[in-house]
C-alpha cells in the first residue's frame, strides 16, 4: 500500500463509511456534513466532518453547524484535513468564530509494522486499565504532560477499586513501576467496526521516562491486540514528538489534520 492508497482507503472506510466517533457517540448525516456527538452530561462533545466538501455556500453550512451545537450547549470541534474542500476552509472557520488548534500528522500504516517486541525498562510492566483508580492516575499523568489541559486529577477516593466497564472495541493500557506510583505511560486503541482501521489515541509518557522505549512498547502491545481482532491498519493523529517514532516504524504521513473549536479556545 502506497501512502496515496492508504489515504484513499482511510477516506472511504472512515470518513465516508463508518466515520469518526466511538460506541458512546452518535453519528448522523446532515446535508454536507457528518455530525458526531455525545450528550453524556459528564462529557458532552461534538465533532463535524465534511469529507465531500461544503457545496455552493460553505459559510452557510459552517454557521448552521456552529449555531446548532451552540444552541444545544455542546462544544464543537470541526475536524479538518489538508485536502478538504473548500481549500480555504480553515480561514472560513476562523471568520465564523472558531479557534484553530495544533496541526497533527495523519499517520497510516500496517499494524504488523508496529507489533514487534520492545524490551521494557527493569521493573516496568504494562497492563490493561481495570479500575477507576487506574483512570484517576492516568488523569494525573495527562494533567502533568499536557499542563492541565485534561483537567485536574481528583484525589484518592473510595471508588478507586471499582472496576471499569470493558468495551470490545477499546484497549486502554498503562505502564507502571509500582501499583502505588505514578503512571509512566498511558494509551488506548479504538477499533472502528466495519473497517480495517484501529486508531491509536492518548499516548502520553511521563517526562522523566521519555526515550526509554515505553511509547514504542505501548504501540506494539496495542498493535498485537488489534491484529488478533482481525484489523490491518493503524491510524494515528501524531504530534511532532511522536511523528518521527512512527515514521521510523514504517507509518506514513498522508495528510495533516487540524481541529477548529467553537466556542473559541483562549
SESEMI-299067 format. One record per residue (C-alpha): chain; z, x, y. Coordinates in steps of 0.001 Angstrom, whole numbers. Each point is the difference from the previous one (the first is absolute). Last residue first. Layout:
REM SESEMI-299067
   chaine         Z         X         Y
        A         Z         X         Y
...
REM end
This chain:
REM SESEMI-299067
   chaine         Z         X         Y
        A     24503     -8216     31130
        A     -1510     -2214     -2667
        A     -2415     -2696      1065
        A       772     -3465     -1257
        A     -2377       340     -1713
        A      -854      3169     -1885
        A     -3209      1968      -576
        A      -144      2037     -3199
        A     -2510      2844      -467
        A     -1904       858     -3176
        A     -2283      3012      -277
        A     -2711       274     -2638
        A      -975      1575     -3330
        A      2530      2826      -198
        A      -382      1064     -3599
        A      2619       563     -2710
        A      -240      3064     -2243
        A      3514      1437      -148
        A      -561      2412      2893
        A     -1216     -2900      2130
        A      3213     -1908      -758
        A      2142      2936      1080
        A     -2051       480      3183
        A       333     -3734       863
        A      3796      -122      -426
        A      1070      1534      3306
        A     -2811     -1541      2076
        A      1124     -3414     -1265
        A     -1839     -1664     -2873
        A      -945     -3610      -616
        A      -223       486     -3770
        A     -2148     -1619     -2703
        A       -58      1206     -3570
        A     -2708     -1159     -2390
        A      -124      -759     -3739
        A      2447     -2739     -1014
        A       728      -991     -3620
        A      3785      -452       192
        A       521      3436     -1609
        A     -2136      1495      2768
        A      2338     -1558      2565
        A      3058      1570     -1676
        A     -1616      3423      -201
        A      -989      -207      3676
        A      3526      -943      1064
        A      1531      2990     -1791
        A     -2661      2364      1325
        A       363     -1121      3611
        A      3788       357      -249
        A      -416      3535     -1331
        A     -2390       871      2817
        A      2473     -1197      2658
        A      2876      1805     -1727
        A     -1798      3343      -307
        A      2383      2198      1976
        A     -1870        41      3303
        A      2481     -2451      1549
        A      3590      -286     -1182
        A      2020       507      3195
        A     -2162     -2511      1902
        A       671     -2695     -2636
        A     -3336     -1130     -1412
        A     -1854     -3254       699
        A     -2766     -1709     -2004
        A         3     -3617      1186
        A     -3170     -1151     -1691
        A     -2487       909     -2762
        A     -2394     -2894      -611
        A     -1398      -526     -3491
        A     -3636     -1039      -159
        A     -2211     -1167     -2885
        A       -46     -3596      1231
        A       986     -3456     -1252
        A      3673       703       543
        A       750      2466      2821
        A      2649      2347     -1367
        A      2683      1122      2404
        A      1543      3461      -183
        A      3270      1093      1557
        A      1537      3071      1550
        A      3323      1717       595
        A      1039      3646       321
        A      3320      1862       257
        A      2266     -3052       -23
        A      3384      1112      1263
        A      2890       701     -2334
        A      2114     -2367     -2081
        A     -2249      -290     -3049
        A      -776      3744       115
        A     -3030      2143       746
        A     -2249     -2939       704
        A     -3629     -1049      -207
        A      -855     -3659       527
        A     -2618     -2319     -1404
        A     -1511     -3434       605
        A     -2614     -1284     -2446
        A     -1472     -3342      1049
        A     -2453     -2374     -1707
        A      2335     -1169     -2766
        A      2707      -786      2590
        A      3614       794      -762
        A      2871     -1812      1668
        A      2686      2282      1348
        A      3229       499     -1928
        A      3297      -511      1863
        A      2061      3209       -13
        A      -167       404      3787
        A      1203     -3610       467
        A      3454       918      1291
        A     -1386      2003      2875
        A      -437      3604      1041
        A     -1145       196      3609
        A     -3303     -1428      1169
        A     -3009      2155       758
        A     -1296       -82      3581
        A     -3444     -1460       285
        A     -3296      1274     -1375
        A     -1108      1769      3185
        A      3390      1704       282
        A     -1299      3528       286
        A     -2678      -250     -2706
        A      1473      2561     -2377
        A      3670      -811       626
        A      -336     -3795        92
        A     -2297       204     -3008
        A      2653      1949     -1921
        A      2719     -2496       973
        A     -2293     -2849     -1068
        A      -320      1753     -3364
        A      3787        65      -358
        A       145     -3745       667
        A     -2735      -663     -2545
        A      1828      2004     -2651
        A      3194     -1920       780
        A     -1928     -3229      -421
        A      -651      1118     -3550
        A     -2702      1311     -2350
        A     -2511      2278      1726
        A     -1806      1840     -2789
        A       976      3549      -800
        A      -764      3579       998
        A      2473      2812      -685
        A       953      3116      1935
        A      2474      2539     -1442
        A     -2396      2939        79
        A     -3072      -672      2097
        A     -2588     -2169     -1759
        A     -3026      1280     -1908
        A     -3238     -1974       611
        A     -1842     -1539     -2952
        A     -3573     -1076       746
        A      -628     -3636       960
        A     -1595       424      3416
        A     -3592       690     -1096
        A       313     -2766     -2617
        A       566     -2510      2789
        A     -3588       609      1106
        A      -649         9      3722
        A       459     -1640      3374
        A      1578      1151      3266
        A      -126     -2171      3124
        A      1264      2471      2591
        A      2518     -1357      2485
        A      -265      -301      3775
        A      3253      -870      1757
        A       585     -3381      1547
        A     -1819     -1717      2858
        A      1647     -2729      2055
        A     -1407     -3513       252
        A      -321     -1831      3312
        A     -3504     -1461      -246
        A     -1503      3017      1813
        A      1497      2225     -2702
        A     -1636     -2138     -2684
        A     -3374       189      1772
        A       242      3781       239
        A       763       240     -3697
        A     -2917     -2234      -953
        A     -2487      2171      1929
        A     -2286       483     -3014
        A      -143     -3744      -542
        A       154       266     -2913
        A      2162      2108     -2294
        A     -1064      3479     -1158
        A      3103      1805      1273
        A      2339     -2459     -1702
        A      2318     -2466      1716
        A      3221     -1712     -1060
        A      1046     -2590      2571
        A      3784      -120      -287
        A      1753     -3179      1122
        A      3645      -813       701
        A       882     -3583     -1009
        A      1350     -2474      2567
        A     -2263     -2750     -1286
        A     -1586      -447      3431
        A      -475      3756       241
        A     -1740      -178     -3367
        A     -2599     -2479      1218
        A      -324      1495      3479
        A      -932      3447     -1285
        A     -2365     -1412     -2617
        A     -1771     -2199      2572
        A      -152      2768      2595
        A     -1710      2328     -2461
        A     -2487     -2659     -1081
        A      -885      -851      3609
        A      -399      3674       865
        A     -2363       532     -2920
        A     -2489     -2680      1125
        A     -3258       421     -1944
        A      1502       822     -3391
        A      3241      1827      -647
        A      -940      2556     -2647
        A      -297      -405     -3765
        A      3145      1859     -1064
        A      2197     -1658      2660
        A      3628       510     -1018
        A      3053     -1643      1555
        A      3604       749      -930
        A      3153     -2074       339
        A      3725       580      -213
        A      3267     -1869      -536
        A      2774      2088     -1593
        A      3336     -1783      -389
        A     -1460     -3470       614
        A     -2687       675     -2640
        A     -3074     -1575      1594
        A     -2352      2637     -1343
        A     -3563       464      1174
        A     -3530      1075      -847
        A     -2726     -1593      2124
        A     -3614       830      -832
        A     -2449      -113      2862
        A     -3342     -1432      1096
        A       894     -3661      -406
        A      3485      -226     -1447
        A       240      1287     -3569
        A      3479       -95     -1530
        A      2412      2541     -1457
        A      3650      -810      -729
        A      2761      2572      -483
        A      2719       753     -2557
        A     -2480       920     -2733
        A     -1250      2703      2375
        A     -2483       422      2833
        A     -3516      1249       465
        A     -3025     -1674     -1528
        A     -1116     -1015     -3460
        A     -3651      -499       914
        A     -1438      1163      3326
        A      2423      2708      1149
        A      1292      1124     -3369
        A     -2760      -202     -2611
        A     -3086       163      2218
        A      1236      2422      2645
        A      1749      2185     -2571
        A     -3138       227     -2136
        A     -2133       873      3039
        A      2544      2608      1098
        A        76      1585     -3451
        A     -3790       114      -188
        A      -186      1657      3420
        A      2623      2559     -1048
        A     -2087       735     -3120
        A      1044     -1421     -3357
REM end
